[in-house]
């Protein structure tokens, strides 16, 4: 286990070097050259015939207006209904007046402040959520950006609440995710989100690359070791304040973002508030994720390619938005 985490740490840090990026790309192709080539070929044909908005390849994100996707009203209604059944029904809020993680908030992820609510069975019973993740408007955007038919890895509801203590921890601190060179995650607000709800917060990819280099230089000058989390004061010290984007807005608003290239954080929720996001993850590498209803898409080569790998995850439940070694994510 220690060796696996150590190797993951080397791969994670190497992404910010020219040799590391080249090694990642070669390694990915060598592992499965035929599949890699086919997924790229299929992606080129797919994006040529569907309509979607494009993510910025330089900045690594695209902000989503509440009416960006057709059919979003049904998706949001489904998410709200699932939230009611998972969190609100049969529970009472605590004296703060907000939904608290000590209730029926799903599987614990990051201490007591962030939980994932959906199981594989929930996705089977509510196919509208996976259908949306595989829609041309959503998956087309991810496919164009990634240059390959992605592996649909996760579809979930992320439920954030306030935590005790003043110090931010874990995913409340700026970080980048370790899966691959690139990936696409959607964070879509299921209810209105303002500052109190601890909005998803990120820094565009081009600025992230500079910030990580500058912070690492600063740490070496101060004699501090490498760490996968970046403190607010470090971000401020290298002049990154104006680059920060906070994804606030009404239900249905959100962002498509490459969390492997963009520093990000979230779940800094004020007491008495909570945040609920529809979370979708598309990867270019094979990761532990949800098990999807592959049979539902058996007659659609593109969508079957996006979910076929998930058969290997049957019988497992994923307890976090991403799988990392200590201190990496």
C-alpha positions as CSV (number, residue, x, y, z in Angstrom):
1,X,0.0,0.0,0.0
2,X,2.8,2.4,0.9
3,X,4.6,1.7,-2.4
4,X,1.4,2.3,-4.4
5,X,0.8,5.7,-2.6
6,X,4.5,6.7,-3.1
7,X,4.3,5.9,-6.8
8,X,1.1,7.8,-7.1
9,X,2.8,10.8,-5.4
10,X,5.6,10.7,-7.9
11,X,3.2,10.6,-10.9
12,X,1.1,13.4,-9.3
13,X,4.0,15.8,-8.9
14,X,5.5,14.9,-12.3
15,X,2.5,16.4,-14.1
16,X,3.9,19.9,-13.6
17,X,7.1,19.1,-15.6
18,X,7.6,18.7,-19.3
19,X,9.2,15.3,-19.0
20,X,6.4,14.1,-16.6
21,X,3.6,15.1,-19.0
22,X,5.3,13.3,-21.9
23,X,5.8,10.2,-19.7
24,X,2.2,10.2,-18.7
25,X,1.1,10.3,-22.3
26,X,3.4,7.6,-23.4
27,X,2.5,5.4,-20.5
28,X,-1.2,5.7,-21.2
29,X,-0.8,4.7,-24.9
30,X,1.5,1.8,-24.2
31,X,-0.9,0.2,-21.7
32,X,-3.7,0.0,-24.2
33,X,-2.6,1.2,-27.6
34,X,-5.5,-0.2,-29.6
35,X,-8.2,1.0,-27.1
36,X,-6.5,4.4,-26.9
37,X,-6.5,4.8,-30.6
38,X,-10.1,3.6,-31.0
39,X,-11.4,6.0,-28.3
40,X,-9.7,8.9,-30.0
41,X,-11.0,7.9,-33.4
42,X,-14.5,7.5,-32.0
43,X,-14.3,10.9,-30.2
44,X,-13.3,12.7,-33.4
45,X,-16.3,11.2,-35.3
46,X,-18.7,11.8,-32.3
47,X,-17.8,15.5,-31.7
48,X,-18.1,16.3,-35.5
49,X,-21.9,15.5,-35.4
50,X,-23.2,16.7,-32.1
51,X,-23.8,20.2,-30.6
52,X,-22.2,21.3,-27.3
53,X,-20.4,24.2,-25.7
54,X,-16.6,24.0,-25.5
55,X,-14.4,24.2,-22.5
56,X,-11.4,26.4,-22.8
57,X,-8.3,24.2,-23.4
58,X,-6.1,26.9,-21.9
59,X,-8.2,27.7,-18.9
60,X,-9.7,24.3,-18.3
61,X,-13.3,25.2,-17.5
62,X,-16.6,26.4,-18.8
63,X,-19.2,28.1,-16.5
64,X,-22.8,26.8,-16.9
65,X,-25.9,29.0,-16.8
66,X,-29.0,27.6,-15.2
67,X,-30.6,27.1,-18.6
68,X,-27.5,25.7,-20.3
69,X,-28.6,22.1,-20.7
70,X,-32.0,21.1,-22.1
71,X,-34.0,18.9,-19.7
72,X,-32.2,20.3,-16.7
73,X,-35.4,20.9,-14.8
74,X,-36.1,17.1,-14.7
75,X,-32.6,16.5,-13.5
76,X,-32.8,19.0,-10.7
77,X,-36.2,17.8,-9.6
78,X,-34.8,14.2,-9.4
79,X,-31.8,15.4,-7.4
80,X,-34.0,17.4,-5.0
81,X,-36.3,14.4,-4.5
82,X,-33.3,12.1,-3.8
83,X,-32.0,14.7,-1.3
84,X,-35.4,14.7,0.5
85,X,-35.4,11.0,0.7
86,X,-31.8,10.7,1.9
87,X,-31.4,13.6,4.2
88,X,-34.6,15.4,5.1
89,X,-37.3,12.8,5.5
90,X,-37.6,11.5,9.1
91,X,-34.9,13.9,10.5
92,X,-35.0,17.1,12.3
93,X,-32.5,19.9,11.9
94,X,-30.4,20.8,14.8
95,X,-30.5,24.0,16.8
96,X,-28.6,25.9,14.2
97,X,-31.5,25.5,11.8
98,X,-29.5,23.8,9.1
99,X,-29.2,20.2,7.7
100,X,-26.4,18.6,9.6
101,X,-24.0,15.8,8.7
102,X,-24.9,13.8,11.8
103,X,-28.2,13.0,10.2
104,X,-28.9,10.7,7.3
105,X,-26.4,12.4,5.0
106,X,-25.1,9.3,3.2
107,X,-21.6,7.8,3.4
108,X,-19.0,9.9,5.2
109,X,-16.2,11.2,2.9
110,X,-14.3,14.1,4.4
111,X,-14.7,14.0,8.1
112,X,-18.2,15.2,8.9
113,X,-18.6,18.0,6.4
114,X,-18.9,16.3,3.0
115,X,-20.8,13.2,2.0
116,X,-21.8,11.4,-1.1
117,X,-25.5,10.5,-1.1
118,X,-26.0,8.1,-4.1
119,X,-25.4,4.4,-4.5
120,X,-25.2,2.3,-7.6
121,X,-28.8,1.2,-6.9
122,X,-29.9,4.8,-6.8
123,X,-28.5,5.4,-10.2
124,X,-30.3,2.3,-11.6
125,X,-33.6,3.5,-10.2
126,X,-33.1,7.0,-11.5
127,X,-31.6,6.6,-15.0
128,X,-32.3,10.3,-15.9
129,X,-29.1,11.2,-14.0
130,X,-26.8,8.9,-16.0
131,X,-28.7,9.7,-19.2
132,X,-27.9,13.3,-18.6
133,X,-24.2,12.6,-17.9
134,X,-24.1,10.7,-21.3
135,X,-26.1,13.4,-23.2
136,X,-24.5,15.0,-26.2
137,X,-24.5,18.4,-24.5
138,X,-22.7,17.1,-21.4
139,X,-20.5,14.3,-22.7
140,X,-19.8,16.1,-25.9
141,X,-18.2,18.9,-24.0
142,X,-16.0,16.5,-22.0
143,X,-15.1,14.5,-25.1
144,X,-14.0,17.5,-27.1
145,X,-11.9,18.8,-24.3
146,X,-10.3,15.4,-23.5
147,X,-9.8,14.4,-27.1
148,X,-11.1,10.9,-26.4
149,X,-14.3,9.1,-25.4
150,X,-14.0,9.4,-21.6
151,X,-14.6,6.8,-19.0
152,X,-17.7,8.0,-17.1
153,X,-16.5,7.4,-13.6
154,X,-18.9,9.0,-11.2
155,X,-22.4,10.4,-10.9
156,X,-23.3,11.5,-7.4
157,X,-24.8,14.1,-5.1
158,X,-22.3,15.8,-2.9
159,X,-23.7,17.1,0.3
160,X,-21.7,19.7,2.2
161,X,-22.4,21.1,5.7
162,X,-20.6,23.2,8.2
163,X,-17.9,21.7,10.4
164,X,-16.8,22.5,13.8
165,X,-13.6,24.5,14.2
166,X,-12.2,27.5,12.4
167,X,-9.4,25.8,10.5
168,X,-10.0,24.6,6.9
169,X,-9.0,21.0,6.3
170,X,-8.8,18.4,3.5
171,X,-10.8,19.4,0.3
172,X,-11.6,22.8,1.9
173,X,-8.0,23.7,1.0
174,X,-6.8,24.4,-2.6
175,X,-5.6,21.2,-4.3
176,X,-5.6,19.5,-7.7
177,X,-6.9,15.9,-8.2
178,X,-4.5,13.1,-9.0
179,X,-6.4,11.2,-11.7
180,X,-4.5,11.4,-15.0
181,X,-3.2,14.5,-16.8
182,X,-6.7,15.8,-17.5
183,X,-10.3,15.0,-16.5
184,X,-13.6,16.8,-16.5
185,X,-15.9,17.2,-13.5
186,X,-19.3,18.9,-13.5
187,X,-20.5,20.6,-10.3
188,X,-24.1,21.7,-10.7
189,X,-25.9,23.5,-7.9
190,X,-29.1,21.7,-7.0
191,X,-30.2,24.6,-4.8
192,X,-29.3,28.3,-4.9
193,X,-25.7,28.8,-3.8
194,X,-24.2,32.0,-2.2
195,X,-21.2,32.6,-0.1
196,X,-22.8,30.9,3.0
197,X,-23.2,27.6,1.1
198,X,-19.5,27.3,0.6
199,X,-19.5,27.4,-3.3
200,X,-17.1,25.3,-5.4
201,X,-14.1,27.5,-5.9
202,X,-11.3,27.2,-8.4
203,X,-8.4,28.8,-10.3
204,X,-8.1,28.5,-14.1
205,X,-5.6,26.0,-15.4
206,X,-3.2,28.6,-16.9
207,X,-3.0,30.5,-13.6
208,X,-2.8,27.2,-11.6
209,X,0.4,26.2,-13.3
210,X,2.0,29.5,-12.4
211,X,0.8,29.4,-8.9
212,X,2.0,25.9,-8.2
213,X,5.4,26.8,-9.5
214,X,5.6,30.0,-7.5
215,X,4.3,28.4,-4.3
216,X,6.8,25.5,-4.6
217,X,9.6,28.1,-5.0
218,X,8.4,30.0,-1.9
219,X,8.3,26.8,0.1
220,X,11.8,25.9,-0.9
221,X,13.0,29.4,0.2
222,X,11.2,28.9,3.5
223,X,12.5,25.4,4.0
224,X,9.1,23.8,3.9
225,X,8.4,20.4,2.4
226,X,6.1,19.7,-0.6
227,X,2.5,19.2,0.3
228,X,-0.5,18.6,-1.9
229,X,-2.7,21.2,-0.2
230,X,-2.2,24.9,-0.7
231,X,-3.0,27.4,2.1
232,X,-4.9,30.6,1.5
233,X,-2.0,32.6,2.6
234,X,0.3,30.9,0.1
235,X,-2.2,31.6,-2.7
236,X,-2.3,35.2,-1.6
237,X,1.5,35.5,-1.3
238,X,2.0,34.7,-5.0
239,X,-0.7,37.1,-6.2
240,X,-3.5,34.7,-7.1
241,X,-6.4,36.4,-5.5
242,X,-7.8,38.0,-8.6
243,X,-7.8,34.6,-10.4
244,X,-10.2,32.9,-8.0
245,X,-13.6,31.9,-9.4
246,X,-16.5,31.1,-7.0
247,X,-19.4,29.1,-8.6
248,X,-22.3,30.8,-7.0
249,X,-25.8,31.1,-8.5
250,X,-29.3,29.6,-8.7
251,X,-30.2,26.0,-9.0
252,X,-29.0,24.5,-12.3
253,X,-25.9,26.8,-12.5
254,X,-22.5,25.3,-12.2
255,X,-19.2,24.6,-13.9
256,X,-17.4,22.0,-16.1
257,X,-13.8,22.0,-14.9
258,X,-10.6,20.1,-15.2
259,X,-9.7,19.4,-11.6
260,X,-6.4,17.7,-12.6
261,X,-5.2,21.1,-13.9
262,X,-7.2,23.7,-11.9
263,X,-6.6,24.3,-8.2
264,X,-9.9,24.1,-6.4
265,X,-11.7,23.8,-3.1
266,X,-15.2,23.7,-1.6
267,X,-17.5,23.0,1.3
268,X,-16.6,26.0,3.4
269,X,-20.1,26.1,4.6
270,X,-21.4,28.6,7.2
271,X,-23.3,27.3,10.2
272,X,-27.0,26.8,9.4
273,X,-26.4,26.3,5.6
274,X,-25.6,23.4,3.3
275,X,-24.7,22.9,-0.3
276,X,-25.9,20.1,-2.6
277,X,-24.2,19.5,-6.0
278,X,-24.8,17.1,-8.8
279,X,-21.3,15.7,-9.4
280,X,-20.2,14.0,-12.6
281,X,-16.7,12.8,-13.4
282,X,-15.2,11.9,-16.8
283,X,-11.7,10.4,-16.8
284,X,-9.1,9.4,-19.4
285,X,-7.7,6.9,-17.0
286,X,-9.4,3.9,-15.4
287,X,-10.4,4.7,-11.8
288,X,-12.6,3.0,-9.2
289,X,-16.0,4.4,-9.7
290,X,-19.7,3.7,-10.1
291,X,-21.2,0.6,-11.7
292,X,-23.6,1.7,-14.4
293,X,-26.4,0.0,-16.3
294,X,-24.3,-1.0,-19.4
295,X,-27.1,-3.0,-20.9
296,X,-29.2,0.2,-21.2
297,X,-26.7,1.6,-23.8
298,X,-25.9,-1.7,-25.6
299,X,-27.1,-0.3,-29.0
300,X,-25.1,3.0,-28.7
301,X,-21.4,2.4,-29.4
302,X,-20.3,5.8,-28.0
303,X,-22.2,5.6,-24.7
304,X,-21.4,1.9,-24.3
305,X,-17.8,2.8,-24.6
306,X,-18.2,5.4,-21.8
307,X,-19.6,2.9,-19.3
308,X,-18.5,-0.5,-20.3
309,X,-15.5,-0.4,-18.0
310,X,-17.8,0.1,-15.0
311,X,-18.7,-3.6,-15.0
312,X,-15.4,-4.1,-13.1
313,X,-16.8,-1.9,-10.3
314,X,-19.9,-4.1,-9.8
315,X,-20.4,-4.9,-6.1
316,X,-18.4,-2.0,-4.8
317,X,-19.3,1.4,-3.4
318,X,-17.1,4.5,-3.8
319,X,-16.9,6.5,-0.6
320,X,-15.2,9.6,-2.0
321,X,-15.3,11.8,-5.1
322,X,-11.8,10.7,-6.0
323,X,-9.3,8.1,-4.7
324,X,-6.0,9.4,-3.5
325,X,-3.1,8.7,-1.3
326,X,-2.4,10.6,1.9
327,X,-1.9,14.3,1.2
328,X,-2.2,14.2,-2.5
329,X,-5.7,15.4,-3.4
